[in-house]
Amino acid sequence: MATKGERTRDHILGEASRLVQRKGIGATSVGEILAAAGVHKGSLYFHFRDKEEIGREVIRQAADRFLGFVDRSLTGTTPRMALENFFAAALAYHRGTGFTGGCLFGNTALETGDADPGMAALVDEVFVAWMDRIARTIADGQRSGEFRDDVPARDLAQQVVATLEGGIMLSRLRKKAAPLERCIENLKIFLHAAVPARGLRTRRR
């Protein structure tokens, strides 16, 4: 059973996470975290050195939850089905939020990429772990003939992540599912498309 101190720390992080998801790390003040958590400054600083430590712990906890989500949803009887199940789960998640908040990691990458190398490196670890999982599934699908094999699996995985991030951003901006839905459908086409053989391309000229 968690101690009172552990429960307080988790409560502070939970409230900080909700604020950071909506406003970003830089725009979230210690005062807002204190007010949301209903704790005194002394209690917060007993558990954390500063706001930066809170921000890093928010990202670490969110990373564990997100990668667990990827592992649970990136499953299926075939690699293609596994990837499509992940796409469906990602769309359902963001639909459930009303397309508010977007992707915490994408948001934080944009916010800290030039200003906070330590935080940027932490976020990059999440993207690398995410792409590793996608790349393994795509490589399995390339071996079984389900996905195009003229592009390395790692490059295709990067395209998947970049396209999803763009779709999430546009759906958040417009508060509509359509941008993310279109990105997902176009990813499916892209992953299954094969580049024509050189001879065929030559004959078409």
C-alpha positions in Angstrom: 0.0 0.0 0.0 1.3 3.5 -0.9 2.3 5.7 1.9 0.7 9.1 2.4 3.8 10.8 1.0 3.7 8.6 -2.1 0.0 9.4 -2.6 0.7 13.1 -2.3 3.5 12.9 -4.8 1.3 10.9 -7.3 -1.5 13.4 -6.8 0.8 16.4 -7.6 2.1 14.6 -10.7 -1.4 13.7 -11.8 -2.6 17.3 -11.6 0.6 18.6 -13.2 0.2 16.1 -16.0 -3.3 17.4 -16.8 -2.1 21.0 -16.8 1.0 20.3 -18.9 -1.1 18.3 -21.5 -3.3 21.3 -22.0 -0.9 24.2 -21.6 2.6 22.9 -22.1 5.4 22.8 -19.6 6.6 26.4 -20.0 3.1 27.9 -19.6 2.3 25.8 -16.5 3.3 27.6 -13.4 4.1 26.2 -9.9 1.2 28.2 -8.6 -1.2 26.5 -11.0 0.1 23.1 -9.9 -0.3 24.0 -6.3 -3.8 25.2 -6.8 -4.9 22.2 -8.9 -3.3 19.7 -6.4 -4.6 21.6 -3.3 -1.2 21.4 -1.6 1.1 23.9 0.0 4.4 25.0 -1.5 6.4 23.2 1.2 4.7 19.9 0.3 5.5 20.3 -3.4 9.1 21.1 -2.7 9.5 18.2 -0.3 8.9 15.9 -3.2 10.4 17.9 -6.1 13.4 20.2 -6.4 11.7 22.5 -9.0 9.2 22.7 -11.8 11.7 21.1 -14.2 11.9 18.0 -12.1 8.1 17.8 -12.1 8.0 18.2 -15.9 10.6 15.4 -16.4 8.7 13.1 -14.2 5.4 13.9 -16.0 7.1 12.9 -19.3 8.6 9.7 -17.8 5.2 8.5 -16.4 3.4 9.5 -19.6 6.0 7.6 -21.6 5.4 4.4 -19.6 1.6 4.7 -20.1 2.0 5.5 -23.8 4.4 2.7 -24.6 2.1 0.3 -22.7 -0.8 1.5 -24.9 1.3 0.9 -28.0 2.2 -2.6 -26.8 -1.4 -3.5 -26.0 -2.9 -2.1 -29.2 -0.1 -3.1 -31.7 -1.3 -6.7 -31.8 -3.2 -8.8 -34.3 -3.2 -12.1 -36.2 -1.0 -10.5 -38.9 1.4 -7.5 -38.9 -1.1 -5.6 -41.1 -3.9 -6.2 -38.7 -1.6 -5.3 -35.7 -0.8 -1.9 -37.3 -4.4 -1.2 -38.2 -5.5 -2.0 -34.7 -3.0 0.5 -33.4 -4.2 3.1 -35.8 -7.8 2.5 -34.7 -6.8 2.7 -31.0 -5.0 6.0 -31.5 -7.9 7.5 -33.3 -10.3 6.3 -30.6 -8.2 7.8 -27.9 -8.1 11.2 -29.5 -11.7 11.1 -30.4 -12.4 10.3 -26.7 -10.6 13.5 -25.7 -12.6 15.6 -28.1 -9.3 16.3 -29.9 -8.0 18.4 -27.0 -4.5 18.3 -25.7 -3.0 16.6 -28.7 0.1 14.4 -28.2 2.1 15.3 -25.1 5.3 14.2 -26.6 4.8 16.1 -29.9 3.8 19.2 -28.0 6.8 19.0 -25.7 9.2 18.3 -28.6 8.0 21.5 -30.3 8.2 23.5 -27.0 11.6 22.3 -25.8 13.5 21.2 -28.9 15.5 24.5 -29.0 15.3 25.6 -25.4 15.8 22.6 -23.2 18.2 19.9 -24.5 17.7 17.6 -21.5 13.9 17.5 -21.9 14.2 17.2 -25.7 16.5 14.2 -25.3 14.0 12.6 -22.9 11.1 13.1 -25.4 13.3 11.8 -28.2 13.7 8.5 -26.3 10.0 8.1 -26.4 9.8 8.6 -30.1 12.7 6.2 -30.6 11.0 3.5 -28.5 7.7 4.1 -30.4 9.4 3.9 -33.8 11.2 0.7 -32.7 7.9 -1.0 -32.0 6.3 0.2 -35.3 9.5 -0.8 -37.3 9.4 -4.4 -35.9 5.8 -4.8 -37.0 6.5 -3.4 -40.4 9.6 -5.6 -40.8 7.4 -8.6 -40.0 4.9 -7.5 -42.6 7.6 -7.0 -45.2 8.8 -10.5 -44.7 5.2 -11.8 -45.1 4.5 -9.7 -48.1 1.9 -7.4 -46.4 3.9 -4.2 -46.6 6.1 -2.7 -49.3 9.7 -3.7 -49.0 11.4 -1.1 -51.2 11.8 1.2 -48.2 13.6 0.1 -45.0 11.2 -0.7 -42.1 12.8 2.0 -39.9 12.1 4.7 -42.5 8.5 3.5 -42.9 8.1 3.6 -39.1 9.4 7.2 -39.0 6.9 8.1 -41.7 4.1 6.5 -39.7 5.0 8.4 -36.6 5.5 11.7 -38.4 2.2 11.4 -40.3 0.3 10.5 -37.1 1.8 13.5 -35.3 0.7 15.8 -38.1 -2.8 14.3 -38.2 -3.1 14.7 -34.4 -2.0 18.3 -34.6 -4.5 19.2 -37.3 -7.4 17.3 -35.6 -6.6 19.2 -32.4 -6.6 22.5 -34.3 -9.9 21.9 -36.0 -11.5 19.8 -33.3 -12.5 17.3 -36.0 -11.6 13.6 -36.6 -11.2 14.1 -40.4 -7.6 15.2 -40.6 -6.3 12.2 -38.5 -8.7 9.8 -40.3 -7.3 10.9 -43.7 -3.7 10.6 -42.5 -4.4 7.1 -41.3 -6.0 6.0 -44.5 -3.2 7.5 -46.6 -0.7 5.7 -44.4 -2.4 2.4 -45.2 -2.1 3.1 -48.9 1.5 4.2 -48.6 2.5 1.1 -46.6 0.9 -1.2 -49.1 2.0 0.6 -52.3 4.8 -0.9 -54.3 7.1 1.1 -56.5 6.9 -0.1 -60.1 9.8 -2.1 -61.5 12.4 0.0 -63.3 11.5 -1.5 -66.6 7.8 -0.7 -66.2 8.6 2.9 -65.3 10.7 3.2 -68.4 7.9 1.9 -70.7 5.4 4.4 -69.3 7.6 7.4 -70.3 
